[in-house]
Amino acid sequence: QVQLVESGGGLVQAGGSLRLSCAASGSIGSNNAMAWYRQTPEKQRELVAAVTSGGSTNYADFVKGRFTISRDNVKNTVYLQMNSLKPEDTAVYYCNVKRFGFLRAEYWGQGTQVTVSS
């Protein structure tokens, strides 16, 4: 069973930066994708950024140029560097891992709160 442990959320002023981390324990396979989603009470959960095991990345338009997703395949950890934060980035951020192939599965972290004050 894969468990995801997130860290790095908190309170920051607009224009500031935060770095989220998500460490996966257990086998996530060699063909997978790691991603960050976010959710507010007013919106459905939405994709922020994703990175595949091959290194391909995908970003939501609203974070392009501000956020950077990266991963450490040895540590099975995904990071989200968030710069130039805006109050509208305030949300609970969730780590997500999708394992592809025969043992296809999807896992979610518990969420970490990011609050950006104006």
C-alpha positions in Angstrom: 0.0 0.0 0.0 1.3 3.4 -1.0 1.1 6.3 1.5 1.7 9.9 0.7 3.0 12.4 3.3 2.8 16.0 2.4 4.6 18.9 4.0 5.5 22.6 3.4 2.2 24.3 3.6 1.6 27.4 5.6 0.8 31.1 5.7 2.6 33.5 3.4 2.1 37.1 2.2 1.2 37.8 -1.4 4.3 37.7 -3.6 6.0 35.2 -1.4 7.1 31.7 -1.9 6.5 28.2 -0.5 7.7 24.8 -1.4 5.5 21.7 -0.9 6.9 18.2 -0.6 5.2 14.9 -0.9 7.0 11.6 -0.1 5.6 8.3 -1.3 6.2 5.2 0.7 5.6 1.8 -0.9 5.9 0.8 -4.6 4.7 3.4 -7.1 6.1 1.4 -10.0 8.4 2.6 -12.8 5.6 4.0 -14.9 3.7 6.6 -13.0 2.7 10.3 -12.6 3.0 12.5 -9.6 0.9 15.6 -9.3 -0.5 18.4 -7.2 -4.1 19.3 -7.0 -5.8 22.0 -5.0 -9.3 22.6 -3.7 -11.3 25.4 -2.0 -14.8 25.3 -0.5 -16.0 27.1 -3.6 -14.3 25.0 -6.3 -13.9 21.4 -7.2 -10.5 19.9 -6.9 -8.4 21.0 -9.8 -5.0 20.0 -11.3 -2.1 22.4 -10.5 0.8 20.5 -12.0 1.9 17.0 -12.9 5.2 15.2 -13.7 5.6 11.8 -15.2 8.2 9.2 -14.4 9.7 10.1 -17.8 10.0 13.7 -16.7 7.2 15.3 -18.8 5.4 18.1 -17.0 2.0 19.7 -17.3 0.8 22.9 -15.7 -2.5 24.6 -15.2 -2.6 27.9 -17.0 -3.1 29.8 -13.8 0.3 28.7 -12.4 2.4 28.8 -15.5 5.5 30.9 -15.0 5.0 30.9 -11.2 5.1 27.3 -10.0 7.6 24.5 -10.8 7.0 20.8 -10.2 9.9 18.5 -9.9 10.6 15.0 -8.5 13.3 12.9 -7.0 12.9 9.3 -8.3 15.3 7.9 -5.7 13.3 9.3 -2.8 9.9 8.9 -4.6 9.2 12.5 -3.7 7.5 15.3 -5.6 8.0 18.9 -5.0 6.0 22.0 -5.9 7.9 25.3 -5.8 5.4 28.1 -5.6 6.6 31.7 -6.3 4.8 35.0 -6.7 1.9 33.6 -4.7 -1.5 35.3 -4.9 -4.4 35.3 -2.5 -6.4 33.3 -5.0 -3.8 30.5 -4.6 -5.2 29.9 -1.1 -6.4 26.3 -1.0 -5.8 22.9 0.4 -3.1 21.3 -1.8 -3.2 17.5 -2.4 -0.5 15.2 -3.6 -1.6 12.6 -6.1 0.2 9.5 -7.5 -1.0 7.4 -10.4 0.6 4.1 -11.0 0.1 2.8 -14.5 0.2 -0.6 -16.0 -1.1 -4.0 -14.8 -1.1 -2.8 -11.1 -2.9 0.5 -12.0 -3.8 2.5 -8.9 -4.3 6.0 -7.7 -3.3 7.5 -4.3 -4.0 10.8 -2.5 -2.3 12.6 0.3 -4.1 14.1 3.3 -3.8 17.7 2.0 -1.8 20.6 3.2 -3.2 24.1 3.7 -1.7 27.0 1.8 -2.9 30.5 2.8 -1.8 33.6 1.0 -2.6 36.9 2.6 -3.0 40.1 0.7 
